[in-house]
Amino acid sequence: FEDVIKICYVVINVFDLRAFWEELESLDYKVATASQISIFQDINRIIVRTMVWLLRYYPKVSSIHETSDALRAGVEDFLSSLAGCLDDEGYLDLAQNVAAYQELGLDQDLAQRLSILKIAASSPDIILISSKTGDTVSEVAGLYFKTGNRFGFNLLKQALEISSSSSFWNRWAAANLQEDLARYQNKMVVEILKMKETLELNDESTMEDAWNAWLLARNRSVSRIDQVLMEAKLHGLSDYTMISVVAREIREAVNEQD
């Protein structure tokens, strides 16, 4: 239990969440209570997701201060390169999030910072991959967002948050599937980075070359993902079973041997 408390403090420190909470609390009677609750829930999801990540990769936090500083440095590195990492769809998602927060009554500055915070919640995965592969945070982040958009990872994770009901078991299943999707995405990114290393031996070292080579090597699996994802989108991605079918196809693709 002590480790969980420490990790919670680490997350709060890394993302400077106290400042967000204070700013949101100052909006009492200026922004609808329901809107404030919705925003606090968004922040709570970030806390939970990052805590789960830390419990998996850093289960024993000896120093809250040192762990916070180390992770904050990685997050700041990630955010400094964010502008060059997002593709058109990523910028569109960011703009839509900002607009949604403004509709809740927030000014543009706070709406934008909260929207970037939601993106920053992905940074621990990106930082971990970068540390393991030796690729820059910027390179990993660009590829991470590209796979997220191309294979619907972001859409699937959001759909799971919406589809999970008040049932404990449904919430548990949805949380587990979200973690599975995160692992699949991480593995996919690492596989493509390894493909880039292989191509570098032949002086074909661009990330785009590696991306195309990976897609070609798994052409059948990729086509199957596209098919089931399109069908799921047509039905609104409103059902856990539907999302799990898409996740299974993604799992098959990342587990496929070259």
Summary of the structure (lengths in Angstrom):
residues: 258
radius of gyration: 18.9
end to end distance: 42.4
largest distance: 63.0
contacts: 762
relative contact order: 0.08
helix: 81%
strand: 1%
